[in-house]
């Protein structure tokens, strides 16, 4: 039986509630709906019948990552919060998913943008209509969860709904997966926008700079993105700069290029006074905005590499991973390192990686240990292996429902903040599924090093395993670019 969840990033627009009504009216319902609130300062909880996750205003890429990582279904259907569903959307989606080959990572739904019937479309309406031919747009895109895991999800350096879906699709295909188009469709109404919207969207040129930094000058062909007008914008700005020294030559060139852009944008539209005024004013500013944002992006992303980037830190589980597992141990004298522990950690330090420990110590919450006893054991481990740069300890019992106890993300996120390393560039090494789940919930990577306590199903479910700590560190150093 096919299992599927829906993930909807949102900034609280009215369209979200219309979309959720559409989902409720479908014949088939998802196993779970995750609404990821991406408002920077939410004014109260969204009144929706769904699981709500807080993304903090970092953009739809991070919001979608939070959503799919929270889900445990085979498929994740991503929807934008401003689309409407066809009456048969769920039936068509299930037909798409159930007919997917094992090598199929994602299936795109068609996007229909309503157009006015009584007049030509405006510039903004034509721009929105471009979604109909966009490749792998997440306005309606279903991905296999395993494929998202394989490539570490969306690149969170993309701060807006622009290029992040095309970049993900490129990595998915490079990983050997296939993307297809399905038989379902959604309706994408044209949002009402302000006078300067065409200038504002030029911020996307900074994202183009990131794509070029990662994939080189031919990134558009690789990512199946249509050519833009950036070269023409550069020529217009160059002409304006030239005019500061050679007024006649540069001024004529700038005026000619600007008039050509104005005419190009006005010609297919309704040619109303408002539209002509909008196209004239924004066409004067638009080339400068485009070039500025591209330069800003080129500087910001000058050293950017493919997502998620090299490993910069490693977090170890304590009991069963670094030291032999002695239940509720409060005696430093009973600490015994596992094989390869000291030399493995030292290899990471030598390679310039930061190291830390994340450990559940429920014995404190159960009243079997004191916090000081746990600290003494930890100090003994520091003595034997060398000091770790962060120790993160959860003292709670399972029934406490805390946010730090693995498999929750709290310990990993706290360690990341203390080390100053984004979770995506951290590897968690542990011996049970809870260690790996904590890493995934935080957006980190993981390696399972099984021992006698590790269940078979945990080994089979792990994305990366190693027979011992030395082999796990080999894997980490390869991912960090440091080699052995």
Secondary structure, DSSP 8 states (H G I E B T S, - for coil): ---EEEEEEES--HHHHHHHHHHHTSSS--SEEEEEE--TT--S----SSEEEE--SS-HHHHHHHHHHH--SSEEEEEETTEEE-TTHHHHHHHHHHT--TTEEEEEEEEE----SSS---HHHHHHHGGGG-SS-TTEEEEEHHHHHHTTSS-TT--SSSSHHHHHHHHHHHTT-EEEEEEEEEEE------TTHHHHGGGHHHHHHHHHHHH-TTHHHHHT----SHHHHHHHHHHHHHHTTSHHHHHHHHHHHHHHHHHHHHHTS---HHHHHHHHHHHHHHHHHHHHHHHHHHHHTTT--STT----EEEE-SBTTTB---TT---GGG--B-TTHHHHHHHHHHTT-EEEEEEE-HHHHTTSS-HHHHHHHHHHHHHHH---SEEEEE---GGG--SSSTTSSHHHHHHHHHHT--GGGEEEEESSHHHHHHHHHHT-EEEEE--TTS-HHHHHH-SSEESSHHHHHHHHHHHHT---
